[in-house]
Amino acid sequence: MAKKKETELLVCPACGSTDMRWLLGGKLGDQYKCTKCNYQGIAVKGGAKFAKELKKK
């Protein structure tokens, strides 16, 4: 039986929220804004488990 692959989410590196909104993009990559803590910058990709772990820290 094949494992179900976990969906990748954009995660805020500051607070662990998955509620990220795209701001702009360019040669250096995409920039996002977190609607929970107002962080602006790069977002990390990860699954729901990863986001939960970030929120704990």
PEFEN-V738898 format. One record per residue. N is the residue number from 0. OMEGA is omega in whole degrees, 0 to 359 (NA if undefined). Layout:
{{N | OMEGA} {N | OMEGA}}
//
This chain:
{{0 | 182} {1 | 177} {2 | 176} {3 | 181} {4 | 179} {5 | 180} {6 | 178} {7 | 179} {8 | 171} {9 | 186} {10 | 177} {11 | 180} {12 | 181} {13 | 186} {14 | 179} {15 | 180} {16 | 176} {17 | 180} {18 | 182} {19 | 178} {20 | 181} {21 | 177} {22 | 182} {23 | 179} {24 | 180} {25 | 182} {26 | 183} {27 | 178} {28 | 182} {29 | 177} {30 | 183} {31 | 175} {32 | 177} {33 | 181} {34 | 180} {35 | 185} {36 | 180} {37 | 173} {38 | 175} {39 | 180} {40 | 181} {41 | 176} {42 | 178} {43 | 177} {44 | 179} {45 | 180} {46 | 181} {47 | 179} {48 | 179} {49 | 180} {50 | 179} {51 | 179} {52 | 178} {53 | 180} {54 | 180} {55 | 185} {56 | NA}}
//
